[in-house]
């Protein structure tokens, strides 16, 4: 189930979904995000918590990052919806479960999930099998990036209106891309109408990490290399801010791992907090 062959989801998509689920099962409340749907989607048996990458102590830093960035994103989506923004685009959606955990979102918003065809076909099948279905307001947009599919054209063909504001999340992707590819996507998103918001995550260079987090990066880097998806995109905060501003975004806010910890992880006694290797950027048009 966790390979990247025809009819199976991407490894990273599965791991991310299971980490979100593990937070609700293994960490003390209050939970930063409560996602039990991800485990239902991703697990193929009852032993997923015995996986080496799911051991609570071993995965704490990455798990903190995953749930922290998810909470930040969903807070931004709610803020955008309160301003009347009615389009939410998830680039590299994987096994995102926002639509399933917020079934009322369809009354005010259309959600577009973009990902590789194999992962999306598998997810579509699982959603139907589990009884969630695919409501009209949830648009699964398969894009074959390896075949140079134009994701912007595919998105508009699925009903996205580029003349109206949108909130866009782009999480856990830029580390796999060249700077040229990242810049091109930023420029495209900066062309959205005023009132649009982007949240994107990025990997900081190894020398920027806290000493205790270097081992986490090295292990994930080796895993990515073995999976055939090596990490190639690293940015300092100044570099990613500069890219976003040059692309045409107006206001740009860097959210560090420490900032994320201050927002969502204060007063925890279990040691859960985001690791220092991945930060977020919030950019508005």
TORVO-328912 format. One line per field, with one value per residue: z, y, x of N, C-alpha, C, O in turn; residue in one letter; chain. Coordinates in steps of 0.001 Angstrom, whole numbers. Each point is the difference from the previous one (the first is absolute). Last residue first. Example, Ala and Ser with C-alpha at 12.3 -4.5 7.8 and 13.67 -1.06 7.14 Angstrom:
<pts>
n_pz	c(7080|-239)
n_py	c(-2250|-6828)
n_px	c(12850|-219)
ca_pz	c(60|0)
ca_py	c(1190|1190)
ca_px	c(820|-890)
c_pz	c(730|0)
c_py	c(1090|1200)
c_px	c(-770|900)
o_pz	c(169|665)
o_py	c(1108|-19)
o_px	c(509|1036)
residu	c(S|A)
chaine	c(A|A)
</pts>
This chain:
<pts>
n_pz	c(-1696|4320|3376|4223|1142|3930|1039|2871|1331|6274|3395|3951|3449|5238|4024|4750|3165|-2304|-992|-5428|-4888|-4660|-1633|-135|-3695|-5210|-1154|-1088|-5169|-4283|-4138|-2537|-4790|-3353|-4268|-4038|-4955|-4055|-1134|3595|5743|2364|1257|4862|4956|1317|2292|5647|4033|-714|-1664|-4687|-2400|-2594|2077|-1878|-892|-1765|4958|3608|2434|4835|5422|2798|3078|5533|4626|2126|3637|5738|3561|2247|5026|5249|-70|-1739|-3952|-4311|-4094|-4697|-4390|-1871|-2355|178|-2448|536|-1693|-1276|-2511|-1785|-1308|-5408|-4064|-3609|-1710|3101|-694|-3824|1238|2831|-2390|-2225|3044|1209|-3354|-284|3514|455|2491|2887|5186|632|2706|5095|681|-917|-797|286|-1580|-2534|-3661|-4841|-4459|-2075|467|-1531|-200|-2959|-4251|1789|1683|-3558|-2040|2657|4|-4422|-1261|-1641|2217|5613|3653|714|3571|744|4559|2448|4071|2651|1255|-1223|3678|1616|4848|3534|1549|-888|-5593|-3434|-76|-2618|-5497|-1787|133|-3992|-4477|95|-701|-5090|-3432|1589|1096|3319|582|2439|1361|1812|3318|2740|1851|1304|5271|4110|1929|3282|1703|-5363|-3466|674|-1251|-3887|-1482|-5270|-1695|-4545|-2003|-432|1031|-277|205|605|3686|2047|5724|3989|-1752|1172|4771|846|-1563|3106|3975|-1135|-333|4439|2069|-1778|1665|4672|174|-1623|3281|4155|-748|-168|4622|2685|-546|3317|4521|-722|-3636|-4319|-4390|-103|-702|1194|-326|-3912|219|-1358|-6501|-4009|469|-732|1323|5337|3284|248|3385|5151|2653|2701|2527|2786|5428|5711|2719|-2291|-2290|-2784|-4342|-4165|-3851|-4916|-5493|-4116|-3254|-4942|-5411|-3270|-3356|-5493|-4756|-2650|-4191|-5306|-3032|-3672|-3418|-4084|1766|3130|6403|3477|-40)
n_py	c(38496|-4345|-4835|-2166|-5409|-2894|-5109|-3413|-2248|-776|-3804|-769|-2413|-1726|-2775|-734|4240|5877|4291|3163|184|3247|5426|17|-3128|1786|3135|-2139|-1671|4207|3593|5843|2631|5204|2538|1993|-2954|-2138|-2997|1343|-1075|-5100|-1785|1179|-2955|-4426|318|644|-4270|-4445|-4863|-4104|-5253|-4054|-6424|-4555|-5204|-5254|-3656|67|5143|2106|-1106|2858|4831|253|-182|4585|4017|-234|1473|5298|2886|1899|5211|5154|3487|1966|-2526|-3177|2783|395|582|449|1030|3400|1833|5375|2418|5388|3313|3447|-2512|-2377|-2059|-2586|-5812|-1872|-168|-4218|-4691|-425|-1061|-5163|-2975|715|-2355|-6017|-4489|-3155|2860|2763|-2013|705|4383|4930|1940|5099|2489|5014|2849|2047|425|-5573|-5418|-6166|-4591|-4594|1642|3215|-2365|-1652|3288|857|-3528|-2473|-4046|-3488|-5271|-1439|1478|-1700|45|378|986|-301|2998|534|2541|-4001|-5024|-5148|-4364|-3341|-5829|-4234|-1444|4461|2433|-2231|898|4464|297|-1719|3065|3990|-841|-232|4567|4816|4975|4230|1827|4484|1442|4825|1677|2316|-4843|-4798|-1657|-4276|-5131|-1150|-4192|-2251|3141|217|-3353|-1706|-1940|2032|4465|3557|4581|2187|5183|2046|5173|2661|5866|4236|1385|-4403|-4587|-395|-2300|-5612|-2747|-357|-4011|-5036|-977|-1493|-5332|-3948|-468|-2987|-5684|-2598|-138|-3741|-5161|-1187|-1278|-5249|-5699|-4282|-2166|-3748|-4778|-2044|-1581|-5873|-4026|-2396|1976|-2456|-4795|-1841|-165|1254|6906|4791|3246|1421|3955|5677|2689|3008|5927|5599|3692|2809|-2983|-1024|-3771|-3967|-4749|-3545|-111|4279|734|-3057|1162|2669|-2640|-2853|2248|553|-4108|-1280|2404|-1215|-4036|-323|-3086|-2695|-2732|79|2182|485|-2492|-2980|-4494)
n_px	c(-1829|2894|1640|3816|2802|3823|3028|3798|4113|-373|-4442|-3749|-3277|-1964|1107|-3969|-3220|-2883|-1875|920|793|-2648|2688|5897|3314|1644|4691|5226|2012|375|-744|-442|-2433|-1080|-3830|-67|-242|1192|5420|4555|-224|1393|5398|2888|-144|3349|5400|1302|400|3812|1045|712|-1607|1471|-1808|-3110|-1624|544|637|4799|1411|-2304|1730|4174|-728|-1675|3538|2785|-2218|-47|4284|1162|-1699|2531|3074|-2634|157|529|3734|-2118|-3271|-4815|-5071|-5957|-5609|-4759|-5493|-2692|-5084|-2677|-2840|1202|2144|3062|3677|4499|1145|4081|5601|2822|2341|5302|4864|2302|3596|5743|3957|681|-884|-2167|-1256|-5388|-5203|-3719|-4179|-2908|-6313|-3264|-5470|-1983|-4037|-613|-467|1367|-3768|-1160|-1641|2926|3885|4599|5043|4235|4317|4987|4656|3756|4695|3188|1894|1204|-4500|-5993|-5381|-6235|-3557|-5977|-3296|-5618|-3929|-4408|-142|261|981|-1202|1078|4534|1806|1607|5149|4722|1777|3203|5734|3798|1778|4229|5746|2677|1601|3495|-626|-2597|-5848|-3486|-5952|-3399|-4766|-3145|-3117|3492|2478|-1502|2647|5371|3107|1473|3598|5864|4919|5681|4524|3177|2256|2454|-2196|-5480|-3654|-5755|-3517|-4043|911|-1135|1818|416|3338|5688|2287|1081|4824|4833|1280|2486|5822|3325|702|3805|5510|1882|1112|5015|4817|1353|2397|5657|3270|207|2135|2828|-3240|-4539|-340|-1040|4000|1380|-4633|-3765|-5704|-3948|-4035|-5776|-1261|270|225|88|-5047|-1451|2635|-1284|-4033|41|1597|-764|4785|1726|-356|1182|-560|2660|1611|745|-4375|-384|4436|548|-1813|3054|3912|-968|0|4766|2352|-1451|2022|5012|953|-2917|-3231|-3103|-1509|4783|4438|3881|-753|-1321|-4060)
ca_pz	c(-1220|-462|-965|-345|-496|-893|340|-953|-1392|-528|-103|-1349|-646|-1422|-833|-624|903|-116|1216|1313|833|209|-318|856|1366|-3|-36|1341|867|336|1245|296|1411|155|1375|754|1196|-90|-774|-1412|-338|-2|-1152|-1206|17|-412|-1408|-867|-13|1239|3|1362|203|-786|357|861|27|-1323|-678|-320|-1061|-1250|-415|-508|-1278|-1007|-189|-715|-1405|-643|-258|-1168|-1132|261|0|1358|930|744|1000|1140|-171|239|832|-634|915|-587|1015|-194|988|-17|964|1369|359|485|-997|263|1109|-420|-934|766|705|-993|-412|1118|72|-1182|270|-287|-1248|-1117|171|-614|-1415|-157|1143|-764|857|-568|972|500|977|1373|165|258|-628|748|475|1076|-632|-558|1095|588|-956|-16|1132|461|-10|-266|-1440|-682|-35|-181|-855|-249|-1259|-52|-1356|124|342|-1173|-204|-561|-1329|-52|143|1410|766|-353|513|1443|282|-435|1019|1196|-334|-13|1369|731|-304|-1058|289|-1130|417|-1121|316|-866|-651|-297|-85|-1343|-767|-242|-1048|-10|1387|734|-500|405|423|800|678|671|1082|625|-924|737|-857|749|-711|-126|-974|-1207|-856|698|-190|-1374|-85|698|-837|-1118|566|162|-1287|-528|788|-371|-1289|137|566|-866|-1188|421|275|-1289|-639|673|-1003|-1161|408|528|1438|781|-112|601|-989|264|1056|-540|532|1332|1033|-678|574|-328|-1407|-703|265|-726|-1347|17|-1302|298|-1013|-924|-1274|-1170|-366|999|722|884|748|754|969|1190|793|520|1075|1209|530|542|1240|1037|292|850|1343|230|314|1400|906|-466|-1217|-907|-1065|191|0)
ca_py	c(797|475|1099|411|1353|340|1223|412|-78|1290|-7|-182|1294|97|253|-1243|-696|-1455|-661|521|-1044|-1177|104|1015|-534|-1001|740|570|-1098|-983|-652|-1237|-263|-1318|-294|1238|71|946|-616|153|1415|322|-654|724|1267|-321|-420|1170|842|760|1460|489|1409|851|1406|667|1394|591|-32|-1393|-441|610|-668|-1313|203|238|-1219|-975|381|-150|-1426|-384|-300|-1226|-1181|-243|-820|827|776|-826|-734|829|-570|-170|-383|-949|-501|-1236|-328|-1390|-742|469|1324|-73|616|1440|252|-323|1044|1225|-199|21|1380|681|-504|464|1378|972|771|-916|-656|764|-260|-1172|-498|-706|-620|-1111|-322|-1375|-337|193|1417|769|1307|1092|975|-602|-935|785|598|-1064|-309|1170|-78|1373|457|1440|114|-597|959|-795|672|-756|442|-660|-308|-495|1120|859|1000|1185|438|1466|651|308|-1242|-639|869|-173|-1324|25|730|-836|-1104|476|281|-1265|-829|-960|-956|-325|-743|-631|-441|-1116|-90|1310|997|104|977|1191|-249|1217|450|-1019|-82|1183|-383|1066|-524|-1277|-269|-1142|-490|-736|-867|-481|-1008|-1250|-801|-260|1190|1061|-230|368|1459|537|-300|949|1298|-23|62|1350|914|-262|658|1453|455|-343|862|1347|-17|98|1284|1134|874|216|757|1337|-106|389|1447|723|403|-692|719|1125|83|599|-1010|-1219|-1254|-489|-5|-843|-1395|-358|-439|-1460|-617|-1315|-322|1116|-356|271|1174|478|1199|-215|-1257|-113|1097|-410|-902|795|851|-809|-287|1247|315|-942|291|1185|-293|347|1395|176|-383|292|-711|1030|259|1214|1210)
ca_px	c(13|-1288|124|-1357|-104|-1107|-721|-1023|416|468|1455|538|139|-329|1168|463|915|-89|-500|393|594|-837|-1428|-618|-55|-1070|-1265|-185|-438|1028|-417|729|307|616|411|115|-833|-1104|-1080|328|-159|-1431|-634|401|-734|-1366|-53|184|-1205|-46|-34|187|-329|898|-171|973|-461|138|-1298|-313|916|-444|-1232|362|683|-1035|-782|825|156|-1309|-194|792|-869|-760|869|470|-776|-956|732|374|1264|1172|1057|1308|1061|946|916|761|1020|449|-800|198|-529|-1377|-883|-21|-916|-1367|-434|-258|-1266|-1073|-235|-654|-1375|-725|-414|1045|-20|204|1308|1082|284|853|755|1038|1019|764|1039|82|1048|-454|-335|1211|-183|609|-973|-796|-935|-1102|-757|-818|-1070|-871|-917|-150|-1382|-116|-251|1142|1105|1205|975|1231|598|1298|481|1368|870|195|-1057|650|-387|74|-1291|-237|-68|-1273|-1066|-117|-557|-1399|-755|-80|-906|-1389|-434|-68|-1175|296|1071|866|1182|689|1355|359|1301|582|-1073|-557|777|-818|-1001|-816|-158|-739|-1376|-754|-1350|-598|-1185|220|-960|641|1019|1018|810|1154|773|-764|745|-761|75|-732|-1427|-329|59|-1173|-1175|-1|-378|-1450|-692|213|-850|-1394|-242|63|-1274|-1136|-6|-343|-1444|-685|284|-626|-620|875|1183|-290|253|-1169|-180|1121|991|1254|717|763|1347|-26|-209|-428|475|1329|377|-970|345|1211|-363|-88|-232|-572|-1001|163|601|-834|-790|-941|397|1144|-6|-1249|-70|741|-843|-1125|515|126|-1331|-539|706|-417|-1401|-29|503|1389|322|378|-1062|-1350|-315|-466|947|764|-825)
c_pz	c(298|-1220|-495|-879|-326|-428|-998|535|-1024|-1492|-853|17|-1386|-479|-1477|-934|-621|924|-163|1125|1380|1020|538|-235|938|1394|76|78|1411|829|282|1348|140|1454|93|1385|729|1198|-112|-896|-1475|-389|-94|-1240|-1268|12|-451|-1468|-911|-32|1410|-42|1459|243|-800|310|906|-97|-1392|-771|-429|-1163|-1316|-467|-626|-1375|-1072|-267|-769|-1483|-675|-346|-1252|-1175|165|16|1395|1098|823|1096|1283|-223|141|1013|-772|1049|-649|1288|-342|987|58|952|1436|431|411|-1004|342|1106|-465|-913|813|674|-985|-384|1123|59|-1164|356|-171|-1330|-1140|156|-478|-1424|-381|1025|-878|1041|-502|1134|438|978|1411|150|377|-788|809|617|1033|-692|-537|1103|562|-958|9|1116|528|-224|-410|-1517|-776|-174|-53|-986|-231|-1384|105|-1375|259|292|-1156|-255|-456|-1349|-4|234|1457|841|-286|587|1495|353|-354|1064|1213|-315|19|1427|833|-219|-1187|441|-1231|523|-1202|246|-928|-871|-377|-139|-1386|-864|-280|-1086|116|1453|797|-403|430|321|965|573|740|1168|675|-1022|849|-879|818|-828|-75|-1079|-1313|-780|672|-259|-1399|-63|647|-904|-1110|673|180|-1309|-516|730|-475|-1302|177|568|-843|-1174|452|191|-1326|-744|572|-958|-1194|360|626|1508|767|-45|676|-1031|373|1061|-433|570|1356|969|-761|499|-255|-1483|-706|192|-771|-1387|128|-1312|293|-1148|-929|-1291|742|-568|957|846|1074|884|878|1074|1300|895|577|1151|1311|626|665|1336|1130|400|950|1450|212|255|1465|1016|-401|-1363|-844|-1013|0)
c_py	c(1353|903|380|1236|259|1461|236|1219|494|-11|1179|-41|-234|1434|125|212|-1264|-621|-1504|-809|496|-1014|-1174|94|988|-596|-961|807|503|-1139|-1114|-531|-1338|-171|-1430|-259|1313|49|908|-583|255|1455|379|-601|785|1247|-278|-371|1215|814|540|1524|411|1485|837|1447|802|1420|601|-118|-1425|-446|540|-771|-1340|217|194|-1292|-1054|314|-261|-1470|-451|-413|-1295|-1332|-11|-774|907|813|-715|-821|1001|-581|-203|-339|-1078|-338|-1330|-196|-1464|-697|394|1389|-77|741|1481|344|-242|1114|1231|-166|88|1430|684|-430|556|1394|857|727|-976|-658|666|-336|-1198|-497|-835|-531|-1281|-53|-1460|-421|314|1489|896|1305|1138|991|-668|-887|787|558|-1053|-221|1169|39|1439|440|1460|64|-549|949|-855|741|-764|246|-626|-465|-412|1124|932|1032|1205|532|1515|765|253|-1256|-606|852|-215|-1317|42|678|-909|-1114|428|211|-1272|-932|-940|-985|-428|-668|-755|-321|-1208|-75|1368|1015|221|1034|1193|-133|1265|431|-1006|-125|1197|-340|1044|-552|-1300|-504|-1124|-612|-651|-1017|-354|-1063|-1378|-741|-197|1311|1100|-153|477|1523|573|-207|1058|1259|89|180|1431|950|-230|710|1517|530|-240|959|1378|21|182|1320|1312|1037|360|813|1385|-135|501|1508|832|335|-682|744|1215|212|702|-1161|-1210|-1390|-825|-81|-946|-1446|-467|-551|-1515|-658|-1410|-141|1209|-322|1220|1133|451|1207|-73|-1245|-128|1078|-389|-859|884|802|-781|-230|1248|367|-895|360|1171|-274|186|1461|124|-489|319|-618|1151|193|1247)
c_px	c(-651|159|-1380|116|-1458|98|-1110|-754|-984|331|452|1532|597|165|-284|1186|582|1030|-199|-654|423|524|-807|-1508|-688|-169|-1184|-1294|-235|-594|1007|-474|702|419|515|539|255|-919|-1212|-1084|304|-233|-1472|-644|305|-880|-1436|-121|134|-1287|165|88|102|-241|1003|-362|920|-504|58|-1315|-312|877|-518|-1231|380|617|-1063|-769|788|105|-1339|-220|762|-876|-789|757|607|-721|-906|677|395|1272|1145|981|1292|1046|854|731|647|1155|370|-974|338|-476|-1467|-880|-84|-985|-1435|-506|-357|-1360|-1164|-351|-770|-1463|-801|-509|1245|206|303|1366|1288|362|862|1014|924|970|654|1003|-78|1090|-490|-265|1179|-128|574|-978|-905|-1024|-1192|-895|-941|-1173|-974|-1038|-59|-1442|-208|-152|1195|1181|1263|903|1301|588|1402|461|1440|978|348|-1095|807|-475|31|-1295|-367|-208|-1373|-1124|-219|-680|-1482|-850|-193|-990|-1460|-514|-103|-1197|187|1065|789|1262|567|1461|81|1244|553|-1116|-589|725|-902|-1073|-843|-246|-824|-1474|-843|-1450|-564|-1289|256|-826|784|957|1083|719|1246|705|-644|758|-746|24|-822|-1493|-384|-28|-1254|-1207|-58|-512|-1502|-762|125|-939|-1429|-292|-10|-1308|-1239|-66|-463|-1511|-723|230|-507|-570|875|1236|-107|212|-1216|-201|1088|1071|1307|795|789|1398|47|-154|-536|329|1252|335|-959|404|1231|-309|42|-404|-492|-983|29|740|521|-856|-1103|369|1073|-15|-1236|-51|687|-885|-1099|581|83|-1376|-582|628|-510|-1423|-151|389|1493|330|349|-1023|-1431|-240|-492|1105|850)
o_pz	c(-889|-174|-322|423|-678|671|-990|1121|-1158|-529|-741|830|-231|585|-791|-638|639|189|838|-149|707|323|525|930|853|462|706|1012|671|466|-664|993|-432|547|-498|227|-36|-12|-901|-1115|-663|-751|-1085|-876|-623|-850|-1090|-794|-716|-1073|959|-917|824|-401|13|-779|1087|-1098|-734|-835|-1192|-1102|-849|-1023|-1206|-1012|-847|-1065|-1113|-837|-822|-1175|-988|-35|-642|-743|172|863|1029|1185|1095|151|-989|1210|-1201|754|-586|624|-388|242|857|-348|830|269|-688|202|458|-270|-121|360|27|-387|102|289|-165|-288|200|116|972|-1021|-193|-791|-773|-340|-710|231|-924|629|-383|132|-97|-310|327|328|1122|-1204|484|916|-324|25|513|118|-128|319|454|-264|918|-790|-1091|-729|-665|-1118|1035|-1057|525|-1008|416|-532|267|-911|-394|-1073|691|-82|180|1146|597|521|834|874|410|543|869|630|282|591|873|471|403|948|-994|992|-865|540|-530|-12|282|-429|-473|-1117|-578|-414|-1044|-989|1095|585|254|802|696|-837|1115|-688|1193|1110|1095|-653|722|-391|425|-475|1023|-1086|-840|200|-517|-635|-150|-185|-678|-490|-14|-258|-639|-222|-137|-593|-653|-25|-109|-734|-447|-70|-404|-713|-250|-210|-692|-667|-54|-330|-448|778|-11|924|924|142|714|-313|135|1146|67|-391|-407|-669|-942|-623|-506|-946|-769|-251|-29|-554|447|-470|-88|-122|1033|-837|-188|1050|1056|989|1218|1191|1042|1057|1212|1150|935|1083|1216|1019|897|1125|1133|916|240|-919|855|487|745|-1027|408|283|-524)
o_py	c(846|687|-866|1022|-806|825|-721|-16|190|1009|581|643|-1039|928|155|-949|-700|548|-623|-522|-694|-955|176|281|-396|-229|245|-41|-446|73|-1037|727|-1028|839|-932|85|541|737|-166|473|759|302|306|735|556|150|419|762|343|201|-566|568|-453|828|-277|662|410|527|-32|-890|-305|-248|-761|-684|-193|-389|-873|-601|-371|-738|-910|-359|-411|-1121|-1005|-920|131|597|524|-258|406|-1222|573|174|-268|876|-950|873|-951|915|-736|-276|-864|876|549|1169|473|592|940|726|406|659|903|475|334|792|791|220|397|-639|-385|276|-603|-1178|-900|630|-689|772|-950|874|-644|-889|1160|761|501|40|849|-349|-435|287|-125|-387|115|334|-149|-77|354|907|295|-44|753|372|-297|448|398|-387|663|-984|856|459|118|-7|454|1074|639|268|-778|-235|58|-461|-538|-20|-188|-639|-455|-58|-422|-725|-374|-309|70|226|-705|665|-911|890|-1054|1037|861|373|1080|992|47|732|369|-349|232|283|-168|-555|-324|-64|-96|-163|182|-991|687|-1015|878|-938|-653|-212|900|867|407|854|990|598|601|963|842|426|819|1027|700|530|863|963|631|586|948|847|471|713|1041|756|743|705|1095|1183|924|274|1199|711|763|-423|580|604|23|429|1225|-1079|-33|-719|-791|-1055|-1045|-668|-958|-1194|-612|285|-840|986|755|226|-140|772|-296|-153|-593|-52|164|-309|-93|442|203|-218|262|512|33|48|457|436|-155|207|-961|723|-473|-1128|654|533|752|700|1031)
o_px	c(-102|1007|-814|541|-638|620|-128|-510|372|466|-792|642|618|-558|930|457|786|1086|-652|-1105|730|-705|-1099|-755|-795|-1117|-978|-700|-930|-1137|-8|-9|-520|715|-631|1207|1106|-986|-822|-216|-706|-927|-496|-457|-905|-878|-391|-553|-941|-570|-525|593|-794|818|1200|-687|-407|-183|-988|-159|-36|-489|-463|37|-152|-583|-195|137|-374|-519|-108|-83|-609|-507|307|-342|1212|-644|426|-211|-390|-28|457|-143|-7|424|-518|604|-678|787|-488|-1148|284|822|-862|-326|-1040|-1045|-785|-927|-1162|-965|-830|-1098|-1174|-897|-922|-1205|641|255|1154|902|745|111|-449|1032|-431|724|-683|856|-1045|794|-251|911|78|251|-749|-744|-1105|-1197|-1113|-1162|-1219|-1141|-1135|-1200|740|-263|-488|991|711|356|597|-445|1039|-590|950|-514|842|688|1161|-605|912|-597|-1036|-360|-743|-1090|-903|-733|-1028|-1105|-851|-842|-1109|-1078|-759|-876|-1102|-721|-723|693|-519|884|-635|850|-570|506|-742|-358|121|-600|-651|22|-425|-1025|-1183|-890|-1002|-711|-407|-1019|-288|506|531|-327|723|-576|751|-639|-205|-539|-26|-850|-1041|-618|-717|-1061|-833|-590|-898|-1126|-660|-641|-1003|-940|-587|-766|-1051|-795|-646|-890|-1063|-707|-609|-949|-696|757|560|73|677|-914|-278|393|-279|1147|819|1026|1224|135|110|-445|-1162|742|44|-116|409|418|-66|164|1068|-1061|780|-568|-968|1204|655|468|-1180|623|-221|-731|75|-35|-648|-450|-64|-379|-756|-284|-189|-688|-708|-241|-456|-796|731|385|-749|79|-731|419|-885|973|-420)
residu	c(X|X|X|X|X|X|X|X|X|X|X|X|X|X|X|X|X|X|X|X|X|X|X|X|X|X|X|X|X|X|X|X|X|X|X|X|X|X|X|X|X|X|X|X|X|X|X|X|X|X|X|X|X|X|X|X|X|X|X|X|X|X|X|X|X|X|X|X|X|X|X|X|X|X|X|X|X|X|X|X|X|X|X|X|X|X|X|X|X|X|X|X|X|X|X|X|X|X|X|X|X|X|X|X|X|X|X|X|X|X|X|X|X|X|X|X|X|X|X|X|X|X|X|X|X|X|X|X|X|X|X|X|X|X|X|X|X|X|X|X|X|X|X|X|X|X|X|X|X|X|X|X|X|X|X|X|X|X|X|X|X|X|X|X|X|X|X|X|X|X|X|X|X|X|X|X|X|X|X|X|X|X|X|X|X|X|X|X|X|X|X|X|X|X|X|X|X|X|X|X|X|X|X|X|X|X|X|X|X|X|X|X|X|X|X|X|X|X|X|X|X|X|X|X|X|X|X|X|X|X|X|X|X|X|X|X|X|X|X|X|X|X|X|X|X|X|X|X|X|X|X|X|X|X|X|X|X|X|X|X|X|X|X|X|X|X|X|X|X|X|X|X|X|X|X|X|X|X|X|X|X|X|X|X|X)
chaine	c(A|A|A|A|A|A|A|A|A|A|A|A|A|A|A|A|A|A|A|A|A|A|A|A|A|A|A|A|A|A|A|A|A|A|A|A|A|A|A|A|A|A|A|A|A|A|A|A|A|A|A|A|A|A|A|A|A|A|A|A|A|A|A|A|A|A|A|A|A|A|A|A|A|A|A|A|A|A|A|A|A|A|A|A|A|A|A|A|A|A|A|A|A|A|A|A|A|A|A|A|A|A|A|A|A|A|A|A|A|A|A|A|A|A|A|A|A|A|A|A|A|A|A|A|A|A|A|A|A|A|A|A|A|A|A|A|A|A|A|A|A|A|A|A|A|A|A|A|A|A|A|A|A|A|A|A|A|A|A|A|A|A|A|A|A|A|A|A|A|A|A|A|A|A|A|A|A|A|A|A|A|A|A|A|A|A|A|A|A|A|A|A|A|A|A|A|A|A|A|A|A|A|A|A|A|A|A|A|A|A|A|A|A|A|A|A|A|A|A|A|A|A|A|A|A|A|A|A|A|A|A|A|A|A|A|A|A|A|A|A|A|A|A|A|A|A|A|A|A|A|A|A|A|A|A|A|A|A|A|A|A|A|A|A|A|A|A|A|A|A|A|A|A|A|A|A|A|A|A|A|A|A|A|A|A)
</pts>
